[in-house]
Amino acid sequence: MSCDKERSPAARVMDEAMELAIEGRSPYPERTAFVDADTASAGRLIRFAADEGFSVVLVSPDGSTQVLTPAVNP
């Protein structure tokens, strides 16, 4: 069994979100990508997710989150 500290903050938040979704209590949009804020590729991952219509949960190293929602083009 792996230690929870070995998982990234985004992975831990995503695991919690999946458990809450199973219970019907997820605080996040259905189509959501979870991204570690401190990763070098965060900007690229956010852009890709937004281009695909996904919301992004940006997760800081301390586990705090910010939900980014893609703009809807008319």
Secondary structure, 3 states (H helix, E strand, C coil): CCCHHHCCHHHHHHHHHHHHHHCCCCCCCCCEEEEECCCCCHHHHHHHHHHCCCEEEEECCCCCEEEECCCCCC
